[in-house]
Amino acid sequence: MIHFDEIIQRIKEILSKEKQHAKVLDKDIALALKLNPQYYAVMKKRKKIPYEAISHFSASQKLNMNWLLIAQKPKYLK
């Protein structure tokens, strides 16, 4: 089963590298996924996975979407 918290943790891992290990806030995640922060807060509360936003984020970061969703390697696309 795909868990919201695990996906967000992997997104935080990517964003923390960009921010040079600064704390990643929910606002940062919402902006990276190109979601309104209030909308992201509702999705987080409901544990609703924003698949479309994640697919665009993974494409822009050249990430393997399977890694984001289910931790399947490789992490990055070639």
PDB file as gemmi writes it, atoms N, CA and C in Angstrom:
CRYST1    1.000    1.000    1.000  90.00  90.00  90.00 P 1                      
ATOM      1  N   MET A   1       0.840  -1.188   0.000  1.00  0.00           N  
ATOM      2  CA  MET A   1       0.000   0.000   0.000  1.00  0.00           C  
ATOM      3  C   MET A   1       0.883   1.249   0.000  1.00  0.00           C  
ATOM      4  N   ILE A   2       0.447   2.251  -0.717  1.00  0.00           N  
ATOM      5  CA  ILE A   2       1.189   3.507  -0.805  1.00  0.00           C  
ATOM      6  C   ILE A   2       0.740   4.411   0.345  1.00  0.00           C  
ATOM      7  N   HIS A   3       1.715   4.936   1.098  1.00  0.00           N  
ATOM      8  CA  HIS A   3       1.418   5.767   2.265  1.00  0.00           C  
ATOM      9  C   HIS A   3       1.838   7.213   2.013  1.00  0.00           C  
ATOM     10  N   PHE A   4       0.930   8.118   2.299  1.00  0.00           N  
ATOM     11  CA  PHE A   4       1.149   9.546   2.115  1.00  0.00           C  
ATOM     12  C   PHE A   4       2.418  10.013   2.830  1.00  0.00           C  
ATOM     13  N   ASP A   5       2.569   9.643   4.084  1.00  0.00           N  
ATOM     14  CA  ASP A   5       3.701  10.110   4.890  1.00  0.00           C  
ATOM     15  C   ASP A   5       5.046   9.670   4.315  1.00  0.00           C  
ATOM     16  N   GLU A   6       5.118   8.478   3.774  1.00  0.00           N  
ATOM     17  CA  GLU A   6       6.366   7.985   3.197  1.00  0.00           C  
ATOM     18  C   GLU A   6       6.729   8.764   1.931  1.00  0.00           C  
ATOM     19  N   ILE A   7       5.723   9.067   1.121  1.00  0.00           N  
ATOM     20  CA  ILE A   7       5.969   9.844  -0.099  1.00  0.00           C  
ATOM     21  C   ILE A   7       6.471  11.233   0.260  1.00  0.00           C  
ATOM     22  N   ILE A   8       5.826  11.862   1.214  1.00  0.00           N  
ATOM     23  CA  ILE A   8       6.216  13.212   1.621  1.00  0.00           C  
ATOM     24  C   ILE A   8       7.619  13.200   2.216  1.00  0.00           C  
ATOM     25  N   GLN A   9       7.973  12.156   2.927  1.00  0.00           N  
ATOM     26  CA  GLN A   9       9.319  12.054   3.494  1.00  0.00           C  
ATOM     27  C   GLN A   9      10.366  11.999   2.378  1.00  0.00           C  
ATOM     28  N   ARG A  10      10.079  11.264   1.294  1.00  0.00           N  
ATOM     29  CA  ARG A  10      11.013  11.195   0.169  1.00  0.00           C  
ATOM     30  C   ARG A  10      11.107  12.535  -0.554  1.00  0.00           C  
ATOM     31  N   ILE A  11       9.985  13.244  -0.660  1.00  0.00           N  
ATOM     32  CA  ILE A  11      10.017  14.581  -1.271  1.00  0.00           C  
ATOM     33  C   ILE A  11      10.848  15.521  -0.401  1.00  0.00           C  
ATOM     34  N   LYS A  12      10.677  15.431   0.913  1.00  0.00           N  
ATOM     35  CA  LYS A  12      11.479  16.248   1.830  1.00  0.00           C  
ATOM     36  C   LYS A  12      12.970  15.964   1.664  1.00  0.00           C  
ATOM     37  N   GLU A  13      13.307  14.702   1.449  1.00  0.00           N  
ATOM     38  CA  GLU A  13      14.711  14.323   1.249  1.00  0.00           C  
ATOM     39  C   GLU A  13      15.292  15.054   0.034  1.00  0.00           C  
ATOM     40  N   ILE A  14      14.558  15.090  -1.051  1.00  0.00           N  
ATOM     41  CA  ILE A  14      15.014  15.772  -2.256  1.00  0.00           C  
ATOM     42  C   ILE A  14      15.116  17.276  -2.018  1.00  0.00           C  
ATOM     43  N   LEU A  15      14.094  17.859  -1.406  1.00  0.00           N  
ATOM     44  CA  LEU A  15      14.089  19.302  -1.169  1.00  0.00           C  
ATOM     45  C   LEU A  15      15.154  19.738  -0.177  1.00  0.00           C  
ATOM     46  N   SER A  16      15.457  18.901   0.807  1.00  0.00           N  
ATOM     47  CA  SER A  16      16.477  19.285   1.789  1.00  0.00           C  
ATOM     48  C   SER A  16      17.862  19.345   1.144  1.00  0.00           C  
ATOM     49  N   LYS A  17      18.092  18.518   0.132  1.00  0.00           N  
ATOM     50  CA  LYS A  17      19.364  18.595  -0.596  1.00  0.00           C  
ATOM     51  C   LYS A  17      19.458  19.897  -1.370  1.00  0.00           C  
ATOM     52  N   GLU A  18      18.338  20.346  -1.942  1.00  0.00           N  
ATOM     53  CA  GLU A  18      18.313  21.617  -2.671  1.00  0.00           C  
ATOM     54  C   GLU A  18      18.518  22.797  -1.727  1.00  0.00           C  
ATOM     55  N   LYS A  19      17.955  22.700  -0.528  1.00  0.00           N  
ATOM     56  CA  LYS A  19      18.049  23.794   0.443  1.00  0.00           C  
ATOM     57  C   LYS A  19      19.276  23.648   1.334  1.00  0.00           C  
ATOM     58  N   GLN A  20      20.150  22.743   0.982  1.00  0.00           N  
ATOM     59  CA  GLN A  20      21.353  22.440   1.755  1.00  0.00           C  
ATOM     60  C   GLN A  20      21.030  22.104   3.203  1.00  0.00           C  
ATOM     61  N   HIS A  21      20.125  21.127   3.340  1.00  0.00           N  
ATOM     62  CA  HIS A  21      19.764  20.515   4.612  1.00  0.00           C  
ATOM     63  C   HIS A  21      19.033  21.454   5.569  1.00  0.00           C  
ATOM     64  N   ALA A  22      18.471  22.541   5.050  1.00  0.00           N  
ATOM     65  CA  ALA A  22      17.617  23.375   5.894  1.00  0.00           C  
ATOM     66  C   ALA A  22      16.304  22.630   6.122  1.00  0.00           C  
ATOM     67  N   LYS A  23      15.607  22.999   7.158  1.00  0.00           N  
ATOM     68  CA  LYS A  23      14.343  22.327   7.470  1.00  0.00           C  
ATOM     69  C   LYS A  23      13.337  22.587   6.354  1.00  0.00           C  
ATOM     70  N   VAL A  24      12.695  21.531   5.895  1.00  0.00           N  
ATOM     71  CA  VAL A  24      11.702  21.624   4.834  1.00  0.00           C  
ATOM     72  C   VAL A  24      10.320  21.716   5.469  1.00  0.00           C  
ATOM     73  N   LEU A  25       9.627  22.793   5.176  1.00  0.00           N  
ATOM     74  CA  LEU A  25       8.305  23.029   5.744  1.00  0.00           C  
ATOM     75  C   LEU A  25       7.217  22.562   4.779  1.00  0.00           C  
ATOM     76  N   ASP A  26       6.006  22.441   5.294  1.00  0.00           N  
ATOM     77  CA  ASP A  26       4.871  22.065   4.443  1.00  0.00           C  
ATOM     78  C   ASP A  26       4.699  23.053   3.300  1.00  0.00           C  
ATOM     79  N   LYS A  27       4.951  24.320   3.578  1.00  0.00           N  
ATOM     80  CA  LYS A  27       4.852  25.355   2.539  1.00  0.00           C  
ATOM     81  C   LYS A  27       5.827  25.067   1.404  1.00  0.00           C  
ATOM     82  N   ASP A  28       7.035  24.625   1.731  1.00  0.00           N  
ATOM     83  CA  ASP A  28       8.042  24.298   0.722  1.00  0.00           C  
ATOM     84  C   ASP A  28       7.590  23.120  -0.139  1.00  0.00           C  
ATOM     85  N   ILE A  29       6.986  22.135   0.495  1.00  0.00           N  
ATOM     86  CA  ILE A  29       6.490  20.967  -0.238  1.00  0.00           C  
ATOM     87  C   ILE A  29       5.366  21.389  -1.175  1.00  0.00           C  
ATOM     88  N   ALA A  30       4.439  22.200  -0.671  1.00  0.00           N  
ATOM     89  CA  ALA A  30       3.319  22.665  -1.497  1.00  0.00           C  
ATOM     90  C   ALA A  30       3.831  23.433  -2.712  1.00  0.00           C  
ATOM     91  N   LEU A  31       4.802  24.311  -2.500  1.00  0.00           N  
ATOM     92  CA  LEU A  31       5.346  25.085  -3.615  1.00  0.00           C  
ATOM     93  C   LEU A  31       6.080  24.195  -4.611  1.00  0.00           C  
ATOM     94  N   ALA A  32       6.818  23.211  -4.125  1.00  0.00           N  
ATOM     95  CA  ALA A  32       7.530  22.291  -5.010  1.00  0.00           C  
ATOM     96  C   ALA A  32       6.561  21.470  -5.851  1.00  0.00           C  
ATOM     97  N   LEU A  33       5.412  21.133  -5.268  1.00  0.00           N  
ATOM     98  CA  LEU A  33       4.396  20.370  -5.991  1.00  0.00           C  
ATOM     99  C   LEU A  33       3.456  21.277  -6.780  1.00  0.00           C  
ATOM    100  N   LYS A  34       3.698  22.593  -6.683  1.00  0.00           N  
ATOM    101  CA  LYS A  34       2.869  23.603  -7.356  1.00  0.00           C  
ATOM    102  C   LYS A  34       1.409  23.514  -6.922  1.00  0.00           C  
ATOM    103  N   LEU A  35       1.250  23.376  -5.601  1.00  0.00           N  
ATOM    104  CA  LEU A  35      -0.079  23.340  -4.994  1.00  0.00           C  
ATOM    105  C   LEU A  35      -0.226  24.541  -4.073  1.00  0.00           C  
ATOM    106  N   ASN A  36      -1.448  24.991  -3.908  1.00  0.00           N  
ATOM    107  CA  ASN A  36      -1.743  26.036  -2.955  1.00  0.00           C  
ATOM    108  C   ASN A  36      -1.464  25.477  -1.553  1.00  0.00           C  
ATOM    109  N   PRO A  37      -0.742  26.207  -0.695  1.00  0.00           N  
ATOM    110  CA  PRO A  37      -0.437  25.681   0.644  1.00  0.00           C  
ATOM    111  C   PRO A  37      -1.662  25.273   1.463  1.00  0.00           C  
ATOM    112  N   GLN A  38      -2.769  26.011   1.331  1.00  0.00           N  
ATOM    113  CA  GLN A  38      -3.983  25.638   2.064  1.00  0.00           C  
ATOM    114  C   GLN A  38      -4.562  24.328   1.520  1.00  0.00           C  
ATOM    115  N   TYR A  39      -4.520  24.178   0.209  1.00  0.00           N  
ATOM    116  CA  TYR A  39      -5.006  22.943  -0.414  1.00  0.00           C  
ATOM    117  C   TYR A  39      -4.132  21.762   0.000  1.00  0.00           C  
ATOM    118  N   TYR A  40      -2.818  21.984   0.037  1.00  0.00           N  
ATOM    119  CA  TYR A  40      -1.907  20.931   0.483  1.00  0.00           C  
ATOM    120  C   TYR A  40      -2.213  20.527   1.932  1.00  0.00           C  
ATOM    121  N   ALA A  41      -2.519  21.513   2.779  1.00  0.00           N  
ATOM    122  CA  ALA A  41      -2.830  21.218   4.186  1.00  0.00           C  
ATOM    123  C   ALA A  41      -4.062  20.317   4.293  1.00  0.00           C  
ATOM    124  N   VAL A  42      -5.058  20.562   3.456  1.00  0.00           N  
ATOM    125  CA  VAL A  42      -6.259  19.722   3.456  1.00  0.00           C  
ATOM    126  C   VAL A  42      -5.908  18.314   2.988  1.00  0.00           C  
ATOM    127  N   MET A  43      -5.099  18.225   1.922  1.00  0.00           N  
ATOM    128  CA  MET A  43      -4.689  16.915   1.403  1.00  0.00           C  
ATOM    129  C   MET A  43      -3.885  16.148   2.449  1.00  0.00           C  
ATOM    130  N   LYS A  44      -3.029  16.856   3.158  1.00  0.00           N  
ATOM    131  CA  LYS A  44      -2.213  16.219   4.191  1.00  0.00           C  
ATOM    132  C   LYS A  44      -3.098  15.684   5.316  1.00  0.00           C  
ATOM    133  N   LYS A  45      -4.073  16.472   5.713  1.00  0.00           N  
ATOM    134  CA  LYS A  45      -4.971  16.056   6.787  1.00  0.00           C  
ATOM    135  C   LYS A  45      -5.761  14.814   6.384  1.00  0.00           C  
ATOM    136  N   ARG A  46      -6.171  14.761   5.114  1.00  0.00           N  
ATOM    137  CA  ARG A  46      -6.953  13.629   4.615  1.00  0.00           C  
ATOM    138  C   ARG A  46      -6.089  12.478   4.110  1.00  0.00           C  
ATOM    139  N   LYS A  47      -4.759  12.687   4.082  1.00  0.00           N  
ATOM    140  CA  LYS A  47      -3.795  11.687   3.582  1.00  0.00           C  
ATOM    141  C   LYS A  47      -4.091  11.345   2.113  1.00  0.00           C  
ATOM    142  N   LYS A  48      -4.501  12.357   1.346  1.00  0.00           N  
ATOM    143  CA  LYS A  48      -4.813  12.187  -0.068  1.00  0.00           C  
ATOM    144  C   LYS A  48      -3.554  12.478  -0.879  1.00  0.00           C  
ATOM    145  N   ILE A  49      -3.137  11.542  -1.676  1.00  0.00           N  
ATOM    146  CA  ILE A  49      -1.899  11.661  -2.443  1.00  0.00           C  
ATOM    147  C   ILE A  49      -2.163  12.436  -3.737  1.00  0.00           C  
ATOM    148  N   PRO A  50      -1.430  13.528  -3.953  1.00  0.00           N  
ATOM    149  CA  PRO A  50      -1.609  14.321  -5.184  1.00  0.00           C  
ATOM    150  C   PRO A  50      -0.798  13.727  -6.340  1.00  0.00           C  
ATOM    151  N   TYR A  51      -1.316  12.679  -6.956  1.00  0.00           N  
ATOM    152  CA  TYR A  51      -0.564  11.944  -7.971  1.00  0.00           C  
ATOM    153  C   TYR A  51      -0.121  12.816  -9.145  1.00  0.00           C  
ATOM    154  N   GLU A  52      -1.009  13.671  -9.637  1.00  0.00           N  
ATOM    155  CA  GLU A  52      -0.642  14.505 -10.783  1.00  0.00           C  
ATOM    156  C   GLU A  52       0.490  15.463 -10.433  1.00  0.00           C  
ATOM    157  N   ALA A  53       0.408  16.095  -9.269  1.00  0.00           N  
ATOM    158  CA  ALA A  53       1.458  17.012  -8.831  1.00  0.00           C  
ATOM    159  C   ALA A  53       2.774  16.263  -8.626  1.00  0.00           C  
ATOM    160  N   ILE A  54       2.697  15.060  -8.092  1.00  0.00           N  
ATOM    161  CA  ILE A  54       3.903  14.254  -7.885  1.00  0.00           C  
ATOM    162  C   ILE A  54       4.523  13.856  -9.219  1.00  0.00           C  
ATOM    163  N   SER A  55       3.695  13.554 -10.208  1.00  0.00           N  
ATOM    164  CA  SER A  55       4.245  13.177 -11.515  1.00  0.00           C  
ATOM    165  C   SER A  55       4.977  14.348 -12.151  1.00  0.00           C  
ATOM    166  N   HIS A  56       4.434  15.563 -12.029  1.00  0.00           N  
ATOM    167  CA  HIS A  56       5.114  16.743 -12.577  1.00  0.00           C  
ATOM    168  C   HIS A  56       6.399  17.041 -11.802  1.00  0.00           C  
ATOM    169  N   PHE A  57       6.353  16.882 -10.484  1.00  0.00           N  
ATOM    170  CA  PHE A  57       7.546  17.095  -9.657  1.00  0.00           C  
ATOM    171  C   PHE A  57       8.637  16.092 -10.022  1.00  0.00           C  
ATOM    172  N   SER A  58       8.267  14.830 -10.170  1.00  0.00           N  
ATOM    173  CA  SER A  58       9.271  13.810 -10.494  1.00  0.00           C  
ATOM    174  C   SER A  58       9.876  14.055 -11.872  1.00  0.00           C  
ATOM    175  N   ALA A  59       9.080  14.518 -12.820  1.00  0.00           N  
ATOM    176  CA  ALA A  59       9.609  14.822 -14.156  1.00  0.00           C  
ATOM    177  C   ALA A  59      10.562  16.013 -14.105  1.00  0.00           C  
ATOM    178  N   SER A  60      10.213  17.047 -13.348  1.00  0.00           N  
ATOM    179  CA  SER A  60      11.073  18.230 -13.278  1.00  0.00           C  
ATOM    180  C   SER A  60      12.383  17.950 -12.549  1.00  0.00           C  
ATOM    181  N   GLN A  61      12.372  17.011 -11.615  1.00  0.00           N  
ATOM    182  CA  GLN A  61      13.574  16.667 -10.850  1.00  0.00           C  
ATOM    183  C   GLN A  61      14.316  15.470 -11.438  1.00  0.00           C  
ATOM    184  N   LYS A  62      13.782  14.899 -12.522  1.00  0.00           N  
ATOM    185  CA  LYS A  62      14.340  13.700 -13.158  1.00  0.00           C  
ATOM    186  C   LYS A  62      14.415  12.535 -12.170  1.00  0.00           C  
ATOM    187  N   LEU A  63      13.324  12.400 -11.389  1.00  0.00           N  
ATOM    188  CA  LEU A  63      13.210  11.326 -10.408  1.00  0.00           C  
ATOM    189  C   LEU A  63      12.374  10.192 -10.977  1.00  0.00           C  
ATOM    190  N   ASN A  64      12.674   9.004 -10.528  1.00  0.00           N  
ATOM    191  CA  ASN A  64      11.862   7.846 -10.850  1.00  0.00           C  
ATOM    192  C   ASN A  64      10.599   7.941  -9.996  1.00  0.00           C  
ATOM    193  N   MET A  65       9.436   8.051 -10.634  1.00  0.00           N  
ATOM    194  CA  MET A  65       8.189   8.188  -9.880  1.00  0.00           C  
ATOM    195  C   MET A  65       7.934   6.961  -9.012  1.00  0.00           C  
ATOM    196  N   ASN A  66       8.384   5.796  -9.453  1.00  0.00           N  
ATOM    197  CA  ASN A  66       8.241   4.592  -8.623  1.00  0.00           C  
ATOM    198  C   ASN A  66       9.029   4.735  -7.321  1.00  0.00           C  
ATOM    199  N   TRP A  67      10.158   5.417  -7.366  1.00  0.00           N  
ATOM    200  CA  TRP A  67      10.929   5.635  -6.136  1.00  0.00           C  
ATOM    201  C   TRP A  67      10.131   6.530  -5.187  1.00  0.00           C  
ATOM    202  N   LEU A  68       9.524   7.587  -5.731  1.00  0.00           N  
ATOM    203  CA  LEU A  68       8.738   8.477  -4.876  1.00  0.00           C  
ATOM    204  C   LEU A  68       7.547   7.762  -4.251  1.00  0.00           C  
ATOM    205  N   LEU A  69       6.885   6.922  -5.040  1.00  0.00           N  
ATOM    206  CA  LEU A  69       5.656   6.296  -4.549  1.00  0.00           C  
ATOM    207  C   LEU A  69       5.900   5.052  -3.705  1.00  0.00           C  
ATOM    208  N   ILE A  70       6.826   4.194  -4.141  1.00  0.00           N  
ATOM    209  CA  ILE A  70       6.996   2.904  -3.441  1.00  0.00           C  
ATOM    210  C   ILE A  70       8.444   2.559  -3.125  1.00  0.00           C  
ATOM    211  N   ALA A  71       9.333   3.550  -3.232  1.00  0.00           N  
ATOM    212  CA  ALA A  71      10.756   3.373  -2.901  1.00  0.00           C  
ATOM    213  C   ALA A  71      11.456   2.341  -3.764  1.00  0.00           C  
ATOM    214  N   GLN A  72      10.999   2.179  -5.001  1.00  0.00           N  
ATOM    215  CA  GLN A  72      11.630   1.243  -5.926  1.00  0.00           C  
ATOM    216  C   GLN A  72      12.804   1.936  -6.610  1.00  0.00           C  
ATOM    217  N   LYS A  73      13.957   1.306  -6.597  1.00  0.00           N  
ATOM    218  CA  LYS A  73      15.155   1.891  -7.199  1.00  0.00           C  
ATOM    219  C   LYS A  73      15.126   1.703  -8.697  1.00  0.00           C  
ATOM    220  N   PRO A  74      15.793   2.530  -9.452  1.00  0.00           N  
ATOM    221  CA  PRO A  74      16.714   3.599  -9.077  1.00  0.00           C  
ATOM    222  C   PRO A  74      15.974   4.882  -8.679  1.00  0.00           C  
ATOM    223  N   LYS A  75      16.669   5.723  -7.951  1.00  0.00           N  
ATOM    224  CA  LYS A  75      16.103   6.968  -7.461  1.00  0.00           C  
ATOM    225  C   LYS A  75      15.955   7.984  -8.591  1.00  0.00           C  
ATOM    226  N   TYR A  76      16.987   8.120  -9.395  1.00  0.00           N  
ATOM    227  CA  TYR A  76      16.989   9.092 -10.495  1.00  0.00           C  
ATOM    228  C   TYR A  76      16.894   8.396 -11.824  1.00  0.00           C  
ATOM    229  N   LEU A  77      16.294   9.087 -12.790  1.00  0.00           N  
ATOM    230  CA  LEU A  77      16.249   8.587 -14.159  1.00  0.00           C  
ATOM    231  C   LEU A  77      17.547   8.954 -14.848  1.00  0.00           C  
ATOM    232  N   LYS A  78      17.929   8.183 -15.816  1.00  0.00           N  
ATOM    233  CA  LYS A  78      19.187   8.478 -16.521  1.00  0.00           C  
ATOM    234  C   LYS A  78      18.956   9.504 -17.597  1.00  0.00           C  
TER     235      LYS A  78                                                      
END                                                                             
